[in-house]
Amino acid sequence: MDTNGLLLRVVVHSAGIQDREGAKLLLDRCAGLFPRLQHVWADGGYSGKLVDWVKREHGCTLEIVEKPQGQKGFSVLPRRWVVERTFAWLGRYRRLAKDYDLLPQSSEAWIYLAMTRLMLKRLAP
């Protein structure tokens, strides 16, 4: 997503693939498409070797957004709310509320269709 929460690229994969490996799939698909991409935010599940891999392979920085020290309970984290809001927008589409599709490519197509509709509604209300 961009900083406004609008979709740039989607990768749907099996649950057997760890999120860090899925992030590599996504960033590899983005290679060359977004030449101005310089900074990526991610949650704590993407920390570790992925930070160095992103810098080495794609020349951009990966910043892990973590909870403040000593935080108990819920609080809105910077940049994380953008992703959660976009998931909420997509969750309004019945087809995306459950995993109905057999192929990951079908799921990706439905996500692109939902986001295209959302963006078109904003251009011409």
Secondary structure by P-SEA (a helix, b strand, c coil): ccccccccbbbbbcccccaaaaaaaaaaaaccccccccbbbbccccccaaaaaaaaaccbbbbbbcccccccccccccaaaaaaaaaaaaaccccccccccccaaaaaaaaaaaaaaaaaaaacc
